[in-house]
Amino acid sequence: MTINGGISFWYATDRTAPAAPPRAPLTAHATADVVIVGGGYTGLWTAYYLKQAAPDLRVTVLEQKFCGYGASGRNGGWLYNGIAGRDRYARLHGPDAARRLQRAMNDTVTEVIDTAAKEGIDADIHRGGVLEVARTPAQLTRLKAFHAAELAFGESDRELYGAAETRSRIDIADAVGAGWSPHGARIHPLKLLRGLAAVCERLGVVIHESTPVTEITAGKAVTPYGTVRAPHVLRCTEGFTAALKGQKRSWLPMNSSMIVTAPLPDPVWDRLGWSDAPVLGDMAHAYMYAQRTADGRIAIGGRGVPYRFGSRTDNDGRTQPATVESLRELLFSFFPVLTGTEITHAWSGVLGVPRDWCATVTLDRATGLGWAGGYVGSGVATANLAARTLRDLVLGDSTVLTALPWVNHRVRGWEPEPFRWLGVQALYAAYREADRRETATRRPTTTPLARLADRISGRH
């Protein structure tokens, strides 16, 4: 029987969770040098790097439920070098600036792995790279264009495979090609998060859980239990940003859903391959993402209900039965040998999507207000780069990170309701229909419907 919700499968398999008591909420007004709103990857990495650079700095983290409740505890466990908005930054600031951003992301994968090892965080990390597969002629055309673009942005160590070589690495039905990059690793996202929170506390970071922040203004973060005042207030709330006063239209909380199989026996893995455990994606418009977990399962995700009216978020990860069924069908489509395999867990989470689909890091020196996010589903590694950049901005240092083109990028808000809801529903219906047409026609070009959806959405 599939467990639906309960935050995520990662919570069910992190054996440290029962031993971790909840952290105390804020109980009175307080002061700090830096107050960070949000106890996910961005907030905790920022706290970590600030305390590493300036041990005497008083850093407080305020988390509305518990650390890792949001996307940091529900994602697909892809630690990789993708960053939202790179192509737009190339158009705005030139290709050299975008190459610097990409090199920083490449290095970030190694930074996370090395820091986890240094701090003794066991997060089931395995660096098998990223394999992105094409299953239709149109997907193969996009894959080849993507491969060429990555080479142009300096990723000279990536590889392009034909159908036979792809299936020799992972036996995926209908695979016609794939691209592989070494800049990726599988992780257990919650183990990384919990380990990072523990390290932060050892460094002296104060973390208050069960402390929702209702408003952020210059010099303070307001909660029902007291106000924390600080010269710097950093918003690290990603997909939950819309709940803050005045932020309803800043970042759209996009839903993503996942399922995971029961552990697969060795003969099945022998049939599938996947021996070096790269994380797996595809070139569909409504794309999927998957990993081979450390305990021998397949976790696979994609879009279900893409957005809830009024920027609402889900209830503890529960997802619609129709979404669970569509992901089950997607899994069996990729791996027919798994047909009938038990699905043990299903869950959902939200990610932050800016109107121009560009991740950003910002600090207003006049007010001390800063934020980072809008990762559009690529936040596991990007949050670390954002945190190191926020550290430098807060400390007033001019570095190679503060000169990257995503720093202090501004974007307009999303449309008001009901236009926001109608637009997102129509766009993802268009992407699903585009995938269906490309599969049916087998033409080597992207359907015009998808190109139109890309223009309207702002993705390209």
WOURMO-V80292 format. One line per field, one symbol per residue. ss: DSSP state (2 for helix, 1 for strand, 0 for the rest). phi: phi as a letter, one per 20 degrees, with the letter a starting at -180 (. if undefined). burial: + if it has 24 or more other C-alpha atoms within 12 Angstrom, else -. A space follows every 10 residues. Layout:
BEGIN
ss: ???
phi: ???
burial: ???
END
This chain:
BEGIN
ss: 0011000022 2220002220 0000000001 1001111000 2222222222 2220000011 1100000000 2220000111 0000022222 2220222222 2222222222 2222222200 0000010001 1111002222 2222222222 2200000011 1122222221 0000001111 1001110022 2222222222 2200011100 0011111001 1110011110 0111100222 2220000000 0111111111 1000022222 2210000011 1100000011 1100000111 1100000122 2100000000 2222222222 2222022200 0011111111 1110000001 1111000011 1110000022 2222222222 2222200000 0000001000 0000000022 2222222222 2222222222 2000000222 2222222000
phi: .fednmmagf ffdeffgfee ffefffcagb cbecddeodd gfffffgfff fffcgefedc ddcfcbgnfe ffdcfemeeb efcfngffff ffcnffffff fffffgffgf gffffgffem eedlfcednc ddddccgfff ffffffgfff ffenefeecc defffgffeb edfmfdracc cfeabeceff fffffffffg ffeofeddel cfeebccgnb cecfdqddda fccdecdlfd fffegndgdf ceeeeccbcb efgefggfff ffnmfelffc ccdffefdbb beffendddc credffadgm lfdfdlnfcf gffgffffff gfffcgfegn ffdebcacbc cecffdmdfb cbbeffdneb abqmflndef eggffffffg gffffmeecf ffeffefmfd bffffffeff ffffffffff ffffffffff emfedffggf fffffffnfc
burial: -+++++++++ ++++------ --+-++---+ ++++++++++ ++++++++++ ++----++++ ++++++++++ ++++++++++ ++++++++++ ------++++ ++++++++++ +++-++---- ++++++++++ ++++++++++ ++++-++--+ --+++--+++ +++--++-++ ++++++++++ ++++++++++ ++++++++++ +-+-++++++ ++++++++++ +++---++++ ++++++++++ ++++--++++ ++++++++++ ++-+----+- -+-+++++++ ++++++++++ ++++-+++++ ++++++++++ ++++-+++++ --++-+++-+ +--++--+-- +-++++++++ ++++++++++ ++++---+++ ++++++++++ ++++++++++ +++++----- ++++++++++ +--+-----+ +-++++++++ ++-++++++- ----+++-++ --++--+++-
END
